[in-house]
Amino acid sequence: MVCRFGVDGDYIAMVPNRDTLLVTGSNEDAGLAIMAAQAEKALESHHPLCAIPMRLVGDEWETWMPERDDPLYQQFRLLAIKSMGSEHGEQKELLEQLHEQTGNDGDGDIVAQLEWDQVQAAFGEPLDMYPPRYRVS
């Protein structure tokens, strides 16, 4: 990835809705404050996406939060919680629609039963994020 502008610290980016990309540096307090405020507004608009900040490390993006003692920590944490709540709400709606379409009442036949550590070892690679997610191979 080629970044064409300089920032103070690591690149921090957020895409709170489909029309907004916010980028600043991890050491730019004013930029981070603006990012948090703009993300809050963007989440309230149409087509919200995710207000969890990401940090560029090498060629990979990873989730990022300011340190707990940072004055902006609570604001970014609240944005992340709102994003996760929205995502879970959307998942709930989709599962309810699927349930209505299939008529599945949850009493399906059990085709396999494993302990969670066996499932993780056999099928999933944990990703470094919250809430926990797994890449399934």
C-alpha positions in Angstrom: 0.0 0.0 0.0 1.3 3.4 -0.9 0.2 6.3 1.3 0.5 9.6 -0.4 0.3 12.0 2.6 2.1 12.2 5.9 0.6 11.9 9.3 2.0 12.1 12.8 2.3 8.6 14.0 0.5 5.6 12.5 -2.3 5.9 9.9 -5.7 5.6 11.6 -8.7 5.2 9.4 -12.4 4.7 9.8 -15.3 4.2 7.3 -18.4 5.0 9.4 -20.7 5.0 6.3 -20.5 4.3 2.7 -19.8 7.9 1.8 -17.1 8.7 4.4 -13.5 7.8 4.8 -11.7 9.4 7.7 -7.9 9.3 8.0 -5.5 10.9 10.6 -2.4 10.0 12.6 -2.3 8.2 15.9 -0.4 11.2 17.4 -2.7 13.8 16.1 -5.0 14.7 19.0 -7.0 17.3 17.0 -7.4 14.9 14.0 -8.5 12.1 16.3 -11.1 14.4 18.0 -12.4 15.5 14.6 -12.5 11.8 13.4 -14.6 10.8 16.4 -17.0 13.7 16.0 -17.4 13.1 12.2 -17.8 9.4 12.8 -20.6 10.0 15.3 -22.5 12.2 12.7 -21.8 9.7 9.9 -23.2 6.8 11.9 -26.5 8.7 12.2 -26.8 9.1 8.4 -28.0 6.6 5.9 -26.0 3.5 5.2 -23.9 3.3 8.3 -20.9 0.9 8.2 -18.4 0.6 11.0 -17.0 3.2 13.4 -14.2 1.1 14.7 -10.9 2.7 14.0 -8.2 0.8 12.1 -4.4 1.2 12.3 -2.1 0.5 9.4 0.7 -1.9 10.6 3.0 -2.7 7.7 0.7 -3.7 4.9 -2.2 -4.8 7.2 -5.0 -3.0 8.9 -5.9 -3.9 12.5 -8.4 -2.6 15.0 -7.1 0.2 17.1 -8.2 2.2 20.2 -6.5 5.0 22.0 -4.9 4.1 25.4 -7.5 3.9 28.2 -6.1 7.1 29.9 -6.5 9.1 26.6 -9.3 11.7 26.8 -10.7 10.4 23.6 -10.8 6.7 24.7 -14.4 6.7 25.9 -15.7 8.5 22.8 -14.0 5.9 20.5 -15.1 3.1 22.7 -18.7 4.3 22.5 -18.5 4.5 18.7 -17.2 0.9 18.6 -20.0 -0.3 20.8 -22.6 1.4 18.7 -21.1 -0.2 15.5 -21.1 -3.6 17.1 -24.7 -3.2 18.3 -25.8 -2.2 14.9 -24.0 -5.1 13.3 -25.6 -7.6 15.8 -29.0 -6.0 15.2 -28.6 -6.5 11.4 -27.5 -10.1 12.0 -30.6 -10.7 14.2 -32.9 -9.3 11.5 -31.3 -11.5 8.8 -31.6 -14.6 11.0 -35.2 -13.9 11.8 -36.0 -13.5 8.1 -34.2 -16.8 7.4 -36.2 -18.4 10.2 -39.5 -17.1 8.6 -38.5 -18.3 5.2 -37.4 -21.8 6.2 -39.8 -22.4 9.0 -36.9 -23.8 11.0 -37.9 -23.8 14.6 -34.5 -24.6 15.9 -35.3 -28.3 16.5 -33.1 -29.6 13.6 -31.2 -32.8 13.8 -27.8 -32.5 15.4 -25.2 -33.7 12.9 -22.2 -33.2 15.1 -21.3 -32.3 18.6 -17.8 -31.1 19.6 -16.2 -29.3 22.5 -15.4 -25.6 21.6 -11.7 -26.2 21.7 -12.1 -29.0 19.2 -14.1 -26.8 16.9 -11.5 -24.0 17.1 -8.7 -26.5 16.4 -10.5 -28.2 13.5 -12.3 -25.3 11.8 -11.3 -21.9 12.9 -8.4 -19.4 13.0 -9.0 -16.7 15.7 -8.9 -13.1 14.5 -7.5 -10.4 16.7 -10.8 -8.4 17.1 -13.7 -7.8 19.5 -16.2 -9.4 19.6 -14.2 -12.6 18.9 -14.5 -13.7 15.3 -12.9 -16.7 13.5 -11.8 -17.3 10.0 -13.2 -20.7 8.9 -11.2 -22.8 6.6 
